[in-house]
Amino acid sequence: MTGEVLRWGVLGTGGIARSFVADLAMTTSGRIVAVGSRERGSADRFGDAFGVDRRHGSYEALVQDPEVDVVYVATPHPMHHRDCLAALHAGKAVLVEKPFTMDADEARELVGTARSRGLFLMEAMWTRFLPHVREIRRLIADGALGEIVSVTADHGQWFTYDPAFRLFAPGLGGGALLDLGVYVVSLASMVLGRPDRVVALADRAPTGVDSQTSVLLGYPGGAQAALTCTLRARSPNRAAIVGTKARIEVDGVFYAPTTFSLVSTDGSTVRYEHAHEGRGLRHQADEVARCLRDGLVESPEMPLDETVAIMETMDAVRASCSSEGT
């Protein structure tokens, strides 16, 4: 960082990049200074929409821009590895959209590169930094739930089938698991850590990507997580964390700014509500700025070893589905 306000360069001009920049404008920790796209016209349109003067017609030009402190990688999943490596080799701090990579091997290479160069790197699992999730983590750490027994979560959205659309296109990293399932797997990881047993079933879209996947994770202490994701219907998008002393019921949509209840075994209930402005993406930008200000090369709330472990779980889910012939 060259000053108190972090200077962001956005690599990619799709919908998530637009949402991130809109939320970034609500912070005092950073501002967008540059945008890069494969086509200059796309960069210009993005720049016009968000008042960005530095516009680059290639990703390489964006990561080499000396006015950029940190690069936000917002390209499709299969390009994360390539684009993140380019930014790291250019000496930039990097925030990479989730899923971090396509598989654990790619994730390990990115983490190794960042660590060898002493550069900041973080997965943009923005849910981790939302006010309600931070409060949930505090309650768990304080022992309010007792021993955790189970986690349940679903993430379902309805999309019109279109083989060219990224969620149905294998070449763009399509499928329910990578795009939607990463949220539920990450939640289970946050609460229970790394599983030692993985069982999964998937149904396929005509293009071959998974249109719906259900996952059962087992943990060394006996806890379990039951997780589902689907492209075929809008589900309640709720989550629950159940312990021996109490449970947490997270209202839909669990991965976005929302509310939750702490329900004790005697039935008494405490509601937790948080006023919130924006989509919720700004909190991860504040976390990146905080870490860089404090000289950290990774976030303690979304550590790189956990990101790799999440990708390993996702790999195990896909392997389980393949072994079942689904």
HUWOGI-V919940 format. One record per residue. N is the residue number from 1. RES is the residue in three letters. SS is DSSP state (hx for helix, st for strand, lp for the rest). PSI is psi in degrees with one decimal (* if undefined). D_LAST is the distance of its C-alpha to the last C-alpha in whole Angstrom. Layout:
BEGIN
N;RES;SS;PSI;D_LAST + N;RES;SS;PSI;D_LAST
END
This chain:
BEGIN
1;MET;lp;136.7;48 + 2;THR;lp;-3.3;51 + 3;GLY;lp;-176.5;52 + 4;GLU;lp;-28.7;51 + 5;VAL;lp;121.6;49 + 6;LEU;st;133.6;46 + 7;ARG;st;114.5;45 + 8;TRP;st;138.2;42 + 9;GLY;st;129.3;40 + 10;VAL;st;121.3;37 + 11;LEU;st;103.6;35 + 12;GLY;lp;149.6;33 + 13;THR;lp;21.7;34 + 14;GLY;lp;-168.2;31 + 15;GLY;hx;-41.4;31 + 16;ILE;hx;-33.8;30 + 17;ALA;hx;-40.4;33 + 18;ARG;hx;-40.6;35 + 19;SER;hx;-40.8;34 + 20;PHE;hx;-45.8;35 + 21;VAL;hx;-37.0;38 + 22;ALA;hx;-40.4;39 + 23;ASP;hx;-34.1;39 + 24;LEU;hx;-34.0;41 + 25;ALA;lp;-16.5;44 + 26;MET;lp;-6.0;44 + 27;THR;lp;166.2;44 + 28;THR;lp;1.6;48 + 29;SER;lp;-20.9;46 + 30;GLY;st;167.4;45 + 31;ARG;st;150.7;45 + 32;ILE;st;132.9;43 + 33;VAL;st;-16.2;45 + 34;ALA;st;153.2;43 + 35;VAL;st;144.0;40 + 36;GLY;st;141.6;39 + 37;SER;lp;165.3;37 + 38;ARG;lp;-20.5;36 + 39;GLU;lp;131.4;38 + 40;ARG;hx;-34.2;42 + 41;GLY;hx;-40.0;42 + 42;SER;hx;-41.3;39 + 43;ALA;hx;-38.5;40 + 44;ASP;hx;-42.4;43 + 45;ARG;hx;-41.3;42 + 46;PHE;hx;-44.3;40 + 47;GLY;hx;-40.2;44 + 48;ASP;hx;-39.4;45 + 49;ALA;hx;-31.0;43 + 50;PHE;hx;11.3;44 + 51;GLY;lp;40.5;47 + 52;VAL;lp;121.3;46 + 53;ASP;lp;-36.9;48 + 54;ARG;st;110.0;47 + 55;ARG;st;129.0;44 + 56;HIS;st;135.9;43 + 57;GLY;lp;13.8;41 + 58;SER;lp;155.2;39 + 59;TYR;hx;-35.5;37 + 60;GLU;hx;-40.1;39 + 61;ALA;hx;-36.1;42 + 62;LEU;hx;-47.9;41 + 63;VAL;hx;-21.8;40 + 64;GLN;hx;-4.8;43 + 65;ASP;lp;119.5;45 + 66;PRO;lp;-13.7;48 + 67;GLU;lp;-2.8;48 + 68;VAL;lp;128.5;45 + 69;ASP;lp;-40.1;44 + 70;VAL;st;141.0;40 + 71;VAL;st;129.8;37 + 72;TYR;st;112.6;35 + 73;VAL;st;113.6;32 + 74;ALA;lp;30.1;30 + 75;THR;lp;171.0;28 + 76;PRO;lp;157.2;25 + 77;HIS;hx;-47.7;22 + 78;PRO;hx;-15.6;22 + 79;MET;hx;-6.7;26 + 80;HIS;hx;-46.3;27 + 81;HIS;hx;-51.5;27 + 82;ARG;hx;-48.1;29 + 83;ASP;hx;-35.3;31 + 84;CYS;hx;-42.1;32 + 85;LEU;hx;-42.3;33 + 86;ALA;hx;-42.9;36 + 87;ALA;hx;-41.7;37 + 88;LEU;hx;-41.0;37 + 89;HIS;hx;-21.9;39 + 90;ALA;lp;0.2;41 + 91;GLY;lp;18.9;42 + 92;LYS;lp;147.0;41 + 93;ALA;st;150.4;39 + 94;VAL;st;135.8;36 + 95;LEU;st;120.8;33 + 96;VAL;st;129.5;30 + 97;GLU;st;152.9;27 + 98;LYS;lp;152.5;24 + 99;PRO;lp;148.1;22 + 100;PHE;lp;-48.0;24 + 101;THR;lp;-173.7;23 + 102;MET;lp;-26.0;19 + 103;ASP;lp;175.5;19 + 104;ALA;hx;-32.4;21 + 105;ASP;hx;-45.4;23 + 106;GLU;hx;-40.3;24 + 107;ALA;hx;-44.6;25 + 108;ARG;hx;-36.7;27 + 109;GLU;hx;-42.0;29 + 110;LEU;hx;-44.3;30 + 111;VAL;hx;-42.6;31 + 112;GLY;hx;-39.6;33 + 113;THR;hx;-46.4;35 + 114;ALA;hx;-44.3;36 + 115;ARG;hx;-38.0;37 + 116;SER;hx;-26.6;39 + 117;ARG;hx;-3.1;41 + 118;GLY;lp;35.5;42 + 119;LEU;lp;147.6;40 + 120;PHE;lp;138.4;38 + 121;LEU;st;137.8;34 + 122;MET;st;142.7;32 + 123;GLU;st;137.1;29 + 124;ALA;st;53.6;30 + 125;MET;lp;80.6;28 + 126;TRP;hx;-24.3;31 + 127;THR;hx;-34.8;30 + 128;ARG;hx;-27.9;31 + 129;PHE;hx;5.7;35 + 130;LEU;lp;149.2;35 + 131;PRO;hx;-41.9;38 + 132;HIS;hx;-32.7;36 + 133;VAL;hx;-39.0;33 + 134;ARG;hx;-36.7;36 + 135;GLU;hx;-38.5;38 + 136;ILE;hx;-43.1;35 + 137;ARG;hx;-37.8;35 + 138;ARG;hx;-44.5;39 + 139;LEU;hx;-42.0;38 + 140;ILE;hx;-45.3;36 + 141;ALA;hx;-33.3;38 + 142;ASP;lp;-4.5;41 + 143;GLY;lp;15.5;40 + 144;ALA;lp;-26.7;40 + 145;LEU;lp;-9.8;36 + 146;GLY;lp;-146.2;37 + 147;GLU;lp;129.4;34 + 148;ILE;st;128.8;31 + 149;VAL;st;-41.5;29 + 150;SER;st;157.4;26 + 151;VAL;st;131.6;24 + 152;THR;st;142.0;22 + 153;ALA;st;146.6;22 + 154;ASP;st;148.5;20 + 155;HIS;st;103.7;20 + 156;GLY;st;131.3;19 + 157;GLN;lp;149.5;21 + 158;TRP;st;129.2;21 + 159;PHE;lp;134.2;21 + 160;THR;lp;131.5;22 + 161;TYR;lp;125.3;19 + 162;ASP;lp;110.8;21 + 163;PRO;lp;-19.4;19 + 164;ALA;lp;-17.4;22 + 165;PHE;lp;143.2;22 + 166;ARG;lp;-33.4;21 + 167;LEU;lp;-15.9;18 + 168;PHE;lp;-2.7;16 + 169;ALA;lp;115.8;18 + 170;PRO;hx;-37.2;16 + 171;GLY;hx;-15.3;19 + 172;LEU;hx;15.9;20 + 173;GLY;lp;33.0;18 + 174;GLY;lp;172.3;16 + 175;GLY;lp;154.9;13 + 176;ALA;hx;-39.0;14 + 177;LEU;hx;-52.4;13 + 178;LEU;hx;-39.7;16 + 179;ASP;hx;-42.3;18 + 180;LEU;hx;-39.4;18 + 181;GLY;hx;-24.8;16 + 182;VAL;hx;-30.2;19 + 183;TYR;hx;-45.4;22 + 184;VAL;hx;-37.4;20 + 185;VAL;hx;-40.2;19 + 186;SER;hx;-38.5;23 + 187;LEU;hx;-46.9;24 + 188;ALA;hx;-39.1;23 + 189;SER;hx;-42.6;24 + 190;MET;hx;-38.2;28 + 191;VAL;hx;-42.8;28 + 192;LEU;hx;-12.2;27 + 193;GLY;lp;-148.1;26 + 194;ARG;lp;128.2;24 + 195;PRO;lp;157.6;22 + 196;ASP;lp;-2.1;22 + 197;ARG;st;136.8;18 + 198;VAL;st;123.3;15 + 199;VAL;st;135.6;12 + 200;ALA;st;154.0;9 + 201;LEU;st;143.6;7 + 202;ALA;st;146.5;5 + 203;ASP;st;148.6;6 + 204;ARG;st;145.3;7 + 205;ALA;lp;165.2;11 + 206;PRO;lp;-24.8;13 + 207;THR;lp;-8.5;13 + 208;GLY;lp;-15.7;10 + 209;VAL;lp;158.6;10 + 210;ASP;st;129.5;9 + 211;SER;st;-21.9;11 + 212;GLN;st;133.7;10 + 213;THR;st;135.1;10 + 214;SER;st;139.8;11 + 215;VAL;st;136.6;13 + 216;LEU;st;120.1;15 + 217;LEU;st;137.8;18 + 218;GLY;st;150.1;21 + 219;TYR;lp;154.6;24 + 220;PRO;lp;-35.0;27 + 221;GLY;lp;-1.7;29 + 222;GLY;lp;-6.5;27 + 223;ALA;lp;159.9;26 + 224;GLN;st;155.6;22 + 225;ALA;st;130.9;21 + 226;ALA;st;116.0;18 + 227;LEU;st;141.0;17 + 228;THR;st;151.6;15 + 229;CYS;st;145.0;15 + 230;THR;st;146.9;15 + 231;LEU;lp;-0.8;16 + 232;ARG;st;-11.3;16 + 233;ALA;lp;152.8;19 + 234;ARG;lp;113.8;22 + 235;SER;lp;176.4;22 + 236;PRO;lp;-24.7;25 + 237;ASN;lp;46.4;24 + 238;ARG;lp;169.6;26 + 239;ALA;st;153.8;26 + 240;ALA;st;140.8;27 + 241;ILE;st;117.7;29 + 242;VAL;st;126.6;30 + 243;GLY;st;174.6;33 + 244;THR;lp;-20.8;35 + 245;LYS;lp;-27.3;38 + 246;ALA;st;169.6;37 + 247;ARG;st;155.3;33 + 248;ILE;st;127.3;33 + 249;GLU;st;114.1;31 + 250;VAL;st;126.5;31 + 251;ASP;lp;156.6;31 + 252;GLY;lp;141.3;29 + 253;VAL;lp;120.0;28 + 254;PHE;lp;-28.4;28 + 255;TYR;lp;-2.6;27 + 256;ALA;lp;172.7;30 + 257;PRO;lp;122.8;34 + 258;THR;lp;-166.4;34 + 259;THR;lp;168.1;36 + 260;PHE;st;166.8;35 + 261;SER;st;142.4;37 + 262;LEU;st;114.0;37 + 263;VAL;st;115.0;38 + 264;SER;st;165.3;39 + 265;THR;lp;-21.8;39 + 266;ASP;lp;1.8;42 + 267;GLY;lp;-10.4;41 + 268;SER;lp;142.9;43 + 269;THR;st;137.0;41 + 270;VAL;st;127.7;42 + 271;ARG;st;139.9;41 + 272;TYR;st;117.0;40 + 273;GLU;lp;141.9;41 + 274;HIS;lp;123.1;41 + 275;ALA;lp;139.2;43 + 276;HIS;lp;140.9;41 + 277;GLU;lp;136.2;41 + 278;GLY;lp;-179.5;39 + 279;ARG;lp;-20.7;35 + 280;GLY;lp;-4.4;35 + 281;LEU;lp;-16.3;34 + 282;ARG;hx;-24.8;38 + 283;HIS;hx;-35.3;38 + 284;GLN;hx;-32.1;36 + 285;ALA;hx;-41.0;38 + 286;ASP;hx;-37.1;41 + 287;GLU;hx;-42.2;39 + 288;VAL;hx;-45.7;39 + 289;ALA;hx;-41.5;43 + 290;ARG;hx;-45.6;43 + 291;CYS;hx;-44.6;42 + 292;LEU;hx;-38.3;44 + 293;ARG;hx;-36.3;47 + 294;ASP;lp;4.0;47 + 295;GLY;lp;22.2;46 + 296;LEU;lp;145.0;42 + 297;VAL;lp;-0.5;40 + 298;GLU;lp;160.4;37 + 299;SER;lp;132.2;36 + 300;PRO;lp;-16.8;37 + 301;GLU;lp;-21.1;34 + 302;MET;lp;67.8;32 + 303;PRO;lp;152.2;32 + 304;LEU;hx;-36.9;31 + 305;ASP;hx;-35.7;29 + 306;GLU;hx;-39.1;27 + 307;THR;hx;-43.3;26 + 308;VAL;hx;-42.4;25 + 309;ALA;hx;-37.5;23 + 310;ILE;hx;-43.0;21 + 311;MET;hx;-34.9;20 + 312;GLU;hx;-39.0;19 + 313;THR;hx;-41.8;17 + 314;MET;hx;-39.2;15 + 315;ASP;hx;-42.5;15 + 316;ALA;hx;-35.8;14 + 317;VAL;hx;-48.6;11 + 318;ARG;hx;-37.2;9 + 319;ALA;hx;-39.4;10 + 320;SER;hx;-42.2;9 + 321;CYS;hx;-40.4;5 + 322;SER;hx;-37.1;6 + 323;SER;hx;-24.6;8 + 324;GLU;lp;-3.8;6 + 325;GLY;lp;21.2;4 + 326;THR;lp;*;0
END
